[in-house]
């Protein structure tokens, strides 16, 4: 079986390289983790490379690429923290609607990509889409501002990891933008 996979990889690698791609074979182990929170399935995938890198992604209830990490302990802590947050969110009457909206946003990203890659889109339409996205971001920022906070930014295992390891100046992945409204607060005004 391994020889067949190696042969298939060689053909695939050659095809990609002929088209100008740079291909690296990363030997890794994949870990799939699944939790049930109420009636909500949470699943995560992370790859462990031989170079000691860990690539984490949440798969369900909606996909979210997180980041590459140097330590597996951070990945595990982050998964457990995410599960804890979903357990808390499951107490809300809005949890299923929240998951539906997140899934619709993911579907919208796919639709946007289809539009962009398969159609010659007029610039005016892109400007209009950008304006609507600004409206959505504004609504989210206002909702954050007027909602009760259940977790602080510093509660995140990623934030704790980054503050412990002062030599690591890299960004913290998906969470770099989670707290953007605190920096952008002055940009938006209340609609109430």
Secondary structure, DSSP 8 states (H G I E B T S, - for coil): -HHHHHHHHHHHHHHHHHTT-------EEEEEEEEEETTEEEEEEEEEETTS-EEEEEEESS-EEEEEES-HHHHHHHHHHHHHHHHHHTTSTTHHHHHHHHHHHHHHHHHHHHHHHHS---HHHHHHHHHHHHHHHHHHHHHHHHS--SS-GGGSHHHHHHHH-TT--S--GGGGTTTHHHHHGGG-----
